[in-house]
Amino acid sequence: MLKAQANRYVIKLHEQETTTSSGIIVKSSGDTQLATVVFIGDEVKKPLPLGAKIVVDWNLVLPVKLKNEQFFIVNEDGVLGVIED
């Protein structure tokens, strides 16, 4: 697993599931502006909960591929907002 250091988050693109009329579940990244928090660095000032849906400044994101899975690392200042359902 990839762990965030200092004031950084490890995030993934937010996936959405849609069910077709025939019952097939299709996963898509949906809105590419949204991400999901998967790990929180130990120096984040106001930590977001794991699984939080966030909007990030994609110019400040570092992509990392680990075991065929795409992750992104973003500094705490790169989080622009939190999506509340």
BELTA-V453405 format. One record per backbone hydrogen bond with DSSP energy under -0.5 kcal/mol. CO is the residue of the C=O (numbers start at 1). NH is the residue of the N-H. E is the energy in kcal/mol with one decimal. If there is no record, write none. Layout:
# BELTA-V453405
co=CO nh=NH e=E
co=CO nh=NH e=E
This chain:
# BELTA-V453405
co=1 nh=3 e=-0.5
co=5 nh=8 e=-0.9
co=6 nh=43 e=-2.6
co=7 nh=76 e=-2.6
co=8 nh=41 e=-2.5
co=9 nh=11 e=-0.5
co=9 nh=74 e=-2.3
co=10 nh=38 e=-2.9
co=10 nh=39 e=-1.5
co=11 nh=72 e=-2.2
co=12 nh=36 e=-3.1
co=16 nh=28 e=-2.5
co=18 nh=20 e=-0.5
co=18 nh=26 e=-3.4
co=20 nh=23 e=-2.1
co=24 nh=20 e=-2.9
co=24 nh=26 e=-0.6
co=26 nh=18 e=-2.5
co=28 nh=16 e=-3.5
co=30 nh=32 e=-0.7
co=31 nh=34 e=-1.9
co=33 nh=56 e=-1.0
co=34 nh=14 e=-1.9
co=35 nh=54 e=-3.0
co=36 nh=12 e=-2.0
co=37 nh=51 e=-2.9
co=39 nh=10 e=-2.4
co=41 nh=44 e=-1.2
co=44 nh=47 e=-0.5
co=49 nh=52 e=-1.9
co=52 nh=37 e=-2.0
co=52 nh=54 e=-0.5
co=53 nh=83 e=-3.0
co=54 nh=35 e=-2.4
co=55 nh=80 e=-2.7
co=55 nh=81 e=-1.5
co=56 nh=58 e=-1.0
co=57 nh=60 e=-2.4
co=58 nh=61 e=-0.8
co=60 nh=75 e=-0.6
co=61 nh=63 e=-0.6
co=62 nh=73 e=-2.5
co=64 nh=66 e=-0.5
co=64 nh=71 e=-3.3
co=66 nh=69 e=-1.1
co=69 nh=66 e=-2.8
co=69 nh=71 e=-0.5
co=71 nh=64 e=-2.9
co=72 nh=11 e=-3.1
co=73 nh=62 e=-2.6
co=74 nh=9 e=-2.9
co=75 nh=78 e=-2.2
co=76 nh=79 e=-1.3
co=78 nh=57 e=-2.5
co=78 nh=80 e=-0.7
co=81 nh=55 e=-2.5
co=82 nh=84 e=-0.6
co=83 nh=53 e=-0.5
co=83 nh=85 e=-0.5
